[in-house]
Amino acid sequence: MNRNVISQSQQHRNHVLRRVREAGAVDFFNILAGPELLEMTDRYLPEHRERLYPPTVTLSMFMKQVLAADRSCQQAVNAWAAQRAVEGLSVQSIRTGAYCQARQRLPLEMVTALMRETGRLLSDQAQPAWCWRGRAVKLADGTGVSMPDTPENQASYPQPSSQAPGVGFPLARLVAIICLSTGAVLDAAIGPHAGKGNTELDLMRGLLDTFSEGDVLLADALYCNYFMIAQLQAAGVDMLFEQHGARNTDFRRGRRLGKHDHVVCWSKPRQRPKWMPPEQYQCYPDELTVREVKIDGRVLVTNLVNARQVPKGELFDLYACRWHVELDIRNLKTTLGMEVFRCLTPQMVEKELWVYLLAYNVIRLLMAQAAQHAGVHPRELSFKHTVQLWSVWTTTALRTDPVEFFRLIAQLTVGDRPGRMEPRARKRRPKSYPWLKVPRAEARRQIRDHGHLLCA
């Protein structure tokens, strides 16, 4: 390689590291600039002029923004201006225009690559004690997310047909693959909430490259699909699902392994799915051999057919861990506030999604490091507690040895409350405002002409 090219690359890397050391607002980038991720970060950095918001600073601010209680761009810029003032640097302006433009220039490929790489590193470096039988178990689940009602968002993510025009919000479907051991997001896919090719299984089929031979997939009954199981078995991936409600289970059939435990053959559905080409349908096997077990009224389906190696009680205990994916999605949507995106265009909504997932993985990285120091499982630590500690840690001058920081993270563990039951109801009554049943512009006209809403 040309010496000038090598020199320029080294100078660029040194420049990045210098900015990391000098700018306290890039705390997240300090974590991402480790030996494993620095080369990837440097590779995806675009050519840029010396701006107030270079890509590394913009990415760090964006990540801090999605983790903050106040997720407005103004708050992000205010915090950055205050940081510069404390460090004796010029504040220049606290207008948000330059920061918003910097977020638009931030390469999406850089954010997605960093998110996937942090997830992969966390999963690969999980301690054997954190794994199930020394194997990587991956969780899969889907959810819905909303976003601002703009024409651009409506075009890419139409609102549900049950909502009247002008009073609904664009809705997207999200599917995520999550590591059971560390809670890290390994990959994700987003698409419209409805329409051909946009079901949860459709998005899941686009994520099958996330799995490696020897992995175990843990998911709910929606994924208990003949063609999904066939694809996983062909890739050498084991799975454990709950039985789909549309399929009948008769334990009098098949090879008996014990009470309510047998191996049975499933025949390929005669009707080809509409999304599947005829050539692909012919490639699937005519039969699948699976194991069905019933415990506590729940029927589980797996291709781990050796009952001596994997007793059905152990399968039940493993499937109980599937609930972690529900908690992980709750952490993303409720704790971090990803339930409603804030960006006004589909391009920025997608970028916001990946920044959320990257920030989530960085928190999971801190939890894994704290768990390793304390000798506990990462799932025993509190995600929200870690977010709160990190937010305080990065906004004060009270930073000490990182070991002390990890000790504080591990000090608060998640309570073990088996059989907990809570009503999904609110005790505090909401304010009695009427529902907005017409577009906002029409509501303003009614108030202007009549002094009140006619539809109230």
Steps between C-alpha positions, in 0.01 A plus 500: 500500500622852423681658796305823454172309526620325817616831646168669425308209655716510814461876525123464469495235773719713728265790436203287603675387818600858582140613467399213728745608768416869474121491479322379810167489317609196297486257791315245295756528224770429758339159549454443127861597430639185659750287307226282346277786384744782425595359161134457405414850620791645306400307187149641495591858590426722199728773380403813686617851573586625847149580620346565836330160469735244340355150448643353821364784713165488317465127559586537869253787542231305317552201730495716813186665364303175467602397854405833660170573671467811280569369149463832320772627266508825698593315818776311314645824363471673839692219668770512233529880532529474879769233462701723266464798734631295795799390291577861403394458136285742303128432520416678174125429469235293675271485198415144400526539121867403471455196725193380307693532173789307655261220596380484141860471376577218745552183290230241568745225401732608781226481765363163383849348475592617851172370643542156345868482596437596865228236517726236344793582731277486808347168395834341405668611823225375728640282776415127484307529828266748333410261216263204481706181478782713362288593197386838373125545547340777296157651561269632230190714530319785329323816608344816361640853514343834412637826360392857418212546258678646196424433131841335457453264794144419393623406152755249634318382814125549446277533803253217576194497278279520811619858562344791315729714281656786693446351847731197490873445510735304274570156639799275436574139587832410660657155544815458709744214568635522856772303680357319802829506693577872480177662377681659203308563178671303222293622206164653419266571211234767459212523254141622465258358753267360233512393139636214293845384606497699824391242756717415797605174336588682177735732689640203692589318179726791410693455827584130475861582409540613862498136610799266489517124508452380857288795612165455674202720411242570769171659389125496554230305316491736201838365386387137526464481122586201280710699255677697773595179681620344174725800427646492849569126489669535161732762653585278799307717745298340779178661614244499779154644436160480657255301290292711262132504592395393149678164531353207694733294720417130546744323732363161391688543174872481429785349705428527872779637720302536820177642631389780268834476322540355150677535164267548205522573127333809354396495136569796275188718453329417172416862431797711398519839676431792269835661575699189405603426138414146376868413457571589864198300617633189324835533680347454845496144641174308490525421873654645814589305814428697814450435869186611681480519879224618730570653842256695717247515218750647250614306193855571382654407164871440446745308285701396808359148477739320739303476825797367695723791408228764536220402742168671447528677836814670374317602184230660712760690704667621181172615348426696817805711409317618189335761718828691501432619147178661619697682771768603251242650265341673799840649585529631144147634469416611855829559682674662201182639341535331159125435489453828309772627269553875463647537151287637217625297201531123446875530442553669835253264673711205387817672616338583834407133541858382452635769733255380766620141452866605509449700822312202645792270416749738661296484822497121471878513455535689828272249673702205367823658623344567841366144519844361418659710775235394753483136396125506426284447191428814292129419514512552878585870458258787446497662156331818620740532793794480258349768274444729798854447631656559160299819448622640833853371446541680166351832615706553816866537581479218757654236275732262681645159425274307253509206740309714750246582229452130423466427872216752523325341201521153655384624841133505395365166380164416350257339740398138445122496528365168368129490436466878517159614379397860440183641339561681171299800612569854619383631833568870429231640272607693189379851434158503337598652166292384204657298219612692193280349228574744217828631357665764715454771238125430492489508883666843500244627247209374714640672809557821306150499349295355788717542809514125566540166332180381332605134530573520874 
